[in-house]
Amino acid sequence: MKRNMSNADRIIRVFLAAVFAYLYFSGTVTGAFGVILLVLGAVFLLTSTISFCPLYLPFKISTYKD
């Protein structure tokens, strides 16, 4: 997989994943919406770790500059 995420994009995703986890584990957001946020946060964290977002491919988006 070719990298398609810049460092700024990765940092934003890690921050959002942390916010989603905090909202879920503090009990602010519960139920199905809380679980959806938690899963979305896990996806953000995974894509940040590997610097690749599969949703960027169909739209030919790349925030990474060589």
Backbone hydrogen bonds in HBPLUS format (Angstrom, degrees):
<---DONOR---> <-ACCEPTOR-->    atom                        ^
c    i                          cat <-CA-CA->   ^        H-A-AA   ^      H-
h    n   atom  resd res      DA  || num        DHA   H-A  angle D-A-AA Bond
n    s   type  num  typ     dist DA aas  dist angle  dist       angle   num
A0004-ASN N   A0051-SER O   3.15 MM  47  6.43 155.4  2.21 154.3 161.8     1
A0063-THR N   A0004-ASN O   3.19 MM  59  5.96 154.1  2.26 137.8 131.7     2
A0010-ARG N   A0006-SER O   3.04 MM   4  6.34 155.9  2.10 147.4 154.1     3
A0011-ILE N   A0007-ASN O   2.92 MM   4  6.14 158.6  1.96 151.3 156.5     4
A0012-ILE N   A0008-ALA O   3.04 MM   4  6.23 162.2  2.07 150.8 155.1     5
A0013-ARG N   A0009-ASP O   3.11 MM   4  6.31 156.5  2.16 145.1 151.3     6
A0014-VAL N   A0010-ARG O   3.00 MM   4  6.27 155.3  2.06 150.0 156.4     7
A0015-PHE N   A0011-ILE O   2.97 MM   4  6.15 160.7  2.00 150.2 155.7     8
A0016-LEU N   A0012-ILE O   2.93 MM   4  6.18 162.6  1.96 150.1 154.7     9
A0017-ALA N   A0013-ARG O   2.91 MM   4  6.08 154.4  1.98 144.2 151.5    10
A0018-ALA N   A0014-VAL O   2.97 MM   4  6.22 153.3  2.05 146.6 153.4    11
A0019-VAL N   A0015-PHE O   2.96 MM   4  6.28 155.3  2.02 150.0 157.1    12
A0020-PHE N   A0016-LEU O   2.87 MM   4  6.10 164.0  1.90 152.7 156.8    13
A0021-ALA N   A0017-ALA O   2.95 MM   4  6.13 158.7  2.00 145.8 151.8    14
A0022-TYR N   A0018-ALA O   2.92 MM   4  6.10 159.6  1.96 147.1 152.9    15
A0023-LEU N   A0019-VAL O   2.90 MM   4  6.13 164.1  1.93 153.5 157.7    16
A0024-TYR N   A0020-PHE O   3.02 MM   4  6.22 152.9  2.09 145.5 152.7    17
A0025-PHE N   A0021-ALA O   2.86 MM   4  6.00 177.3  1.86 160.5 161.0    18
A0026-SER N   A0022-TYR O   2.89 MM   4  5.75 141.5  2.04 146.4 154.3    19
A0028-THR N   A0023-LEU O   3.10 MM   5  5.18 121.6  2.46 148.0 161.4    20
A0029-VAL N   A0023-LEU O   3.10 MM   6  5.61 163.7  2.13 135.5 134.2    21
A0027-GLY N   A0024-TYR O   3.15 MM   3  5.40 152.0  2.23 104.1 112.7    22
A0035-VAL N   A0031-GLY O   3.14 MM   4  6.50 155.8  2.20 150.5 157.0    23
A0036-ILE N   A0032-ALA O   2.92 MM   4  6.18 157.9  1.97 151.5 157.9    24
A0037-LEU N   A0033-PHE O   2.96 MM   4  6.21 159.2  2.01 147.3 152.5    25
A0038-LEU N   A0034-GLY O   2.96 MM   4  6.18 152.4  2.04 143.8 151.8    26
A0039-VAL N   A0035-VAL O   2.93 MM   4  6.18 159.5  1.97 152.3 156.9    27
A0040-LEU N   A0036-ILE O   2.90 MM   4  6.09 161.8  1.93 150.8 156.4    28
A0041-GLY N   A0037-LEU O   2.86 MM   4  6.02 152.1  1.94 144.3 152.1    29
A0042-ALA N   A0038-LEU O   3.01 MM   4  6.29 147.8  2.12 141.3 149.9    30
A0043-VAL N   A0039-VAL O   2.96 MM   4  6.29 152.8  2.04 149.4 156.8    31
A0044-PHE N   A0040-LEU O   2.90 MM   4  6.18 158.9  1.94 149.0 154.9    32
A0045-LEU N   A0041-GLY O   2.92 MM   4  6.13 156.0  1.98 145.2 151.7    33
A0046-LEU N   A0042-ALA O   2.92 MM   4  6.13 157.0  1.97 146.1 152.3    34
A0047-THR N   A0043-VAL O   2.91 MM   4  6.10 171.1  1.92 157.5 159.4    35
A0048-SER N   A0044-PHE O   2.96 MM   4  6.05 147.4  2.07 142.4 151.5    36
A0049-THR N   A0045-LEU O   3.03 MM   4  6.19 148.3  2.13 142.0 150.1    37
A0050-ILE N   A0046-LEU O   3.15 MM   4  6.47 155.4  2.21 152.7 158.0    38
A0051-SER N   A0047-THR O   2.92 MM   4  5.70 116.4  2.33 133.7 148.0    39
A0056-TYR N   A0053-CYS O   3.11 MM   3  5.61 155.3  2.17 113.3 120.6    40
A0057-LEU N   A0054-PRO O   3.29 MM   3  5.58 144.4  2.42 103.3 112.0    41
A0061-ILE N   A0056-TYR O   3.00 MM   5  4.90 167.5  2.02 141.0 143.3    42
A0060-LYS N   A0057-LEU O   3.01 MM   3  4.94 158.4  2.06 105.9 112.9    43
